[in-house]
Amino acid sequence: MKREKASLDQRIEKIAFILFLFLLTHSTAPSSIFETWVEKRRSGSTLSKPQMLVLGAVEGLTSVAHSQSPLKIPIYIKSKEVWVEVAKTPEERTHGLMGRKHLGKDEGMLFVFEKEDYHGFWMKDTQMPLSIAFIDKEGRIVSITDMKPLTLETHTPPHPILYALEMKKGWFSANGIKVGDILRFSK
């Protein structure tokens, strides 16, 4: 069977789609070349078909990325399902829940570190009282402590941890969750 050559338009569409997927997984803002295309488009200049496809993908991604709430995933402790934002980069972990005024019911923030260590937490610019569970690499809660808002006191775990889970103050005790319980990523 003879394989037909893909037309230039088909190849361009595939490249635009691959670029869109790449940008979606990396959630980056458009680069200077895309910003140039945006300016050309807004000024009324015509764009080539490849430019239009790529620009459309980037603009769509950018508007979605900037309009959505932070991504939340479910985690499980005992029979409780918790929806958490994941702080996995140094910048996300440093910012944490600073500036927030409230958390939803059964919502929190899960901090994920590259390696197990004695990772400390403080409440600088965090306006609501929180409870934090320090969690080891096996998913076992090694300590739970309450933290007062707007303080610089450092809260450190008694053992090295790979994760930390911040929830509204008192959430762990109100839900019967204690040291030794296991955090799971699936039911």
Secondary structure by P-SEA (a helix, b strand, c coil): cccccccaaaaaaaaaaaaaaaaaaacccccaaaaaaaaaaaacccccaaaaaaaaaaaaaaaaaaacccbbbbbbcccbbbbbbbbccaaaaaacccccccccccbbbbbbbccccbbbbbbccccccbbbbbbcccccccccccccccccbbbbbcccccbbbbccccccccccccccbbbbccc
